């Protein structure tokens, strides 16, 4: 049985006070969340420490949205995997399309970030996905398989077994346009079988989350697909009520 996961990527949103309110809004509604669903929140770096205190190592996991590709040293403005581990924090989102597009993150940087994260006991939530032109020119499977081959396929089986994958078609992120449940299932099944070529039966246990305009009104249909193990939620994770409604969408 694969872990069901709903993770909230807050991106560059909320003040500390608003973040606190959001965390408490989620904690107040935890009784509504099915026991077998793991919730994770990924606030900005400045919010991690107070969020960890509020979550008190309980049922809700804490993720950073990025980490540096160096262990430590003269890298002004960067935050290392060791620092994130010391918060304490358990997860880190890596390879989000916004990082790839606006900050030039390449497969090579992402591989070193993933290795550093794993060496500091952080579970990577590794994001992949194609842009609109790639989907329209029928290149989406090729793009996604290359993102997997260059990064995840270079990990040892033990390391790979810890990773969470998030398929996020870039054309669906923040656009209100969601992949249909058929498109999501088709890609998630492809990702799993591609990973199985290298990692065999381990790929059967890899949680593959869908991301891209996932909201309370479409989560149930997406999560009902056999290879969709949950969601990485942007916009809708900024309201506790919506985030919890998504967490309740598994059948
Ligand atoms: P969205 O973002 O839900 O706002 O589309 C998803 C993401 O970027 O992780």
Boltz pocket constraint, residues with backbone or C-beta under 6 A from the ligand:
constraints:
  - pocket:
      binder: B
      contacts: [[A, 9], [A, 168], [A, 172], [A, 173], [A, 174], [A, 175], [A, 176], [A, 211], [A, 212], [A, 213], [A, 214], [A, 232], [A, 233], [A, 234], [A, 235], [A, 236]]
      max_distance: 6.0
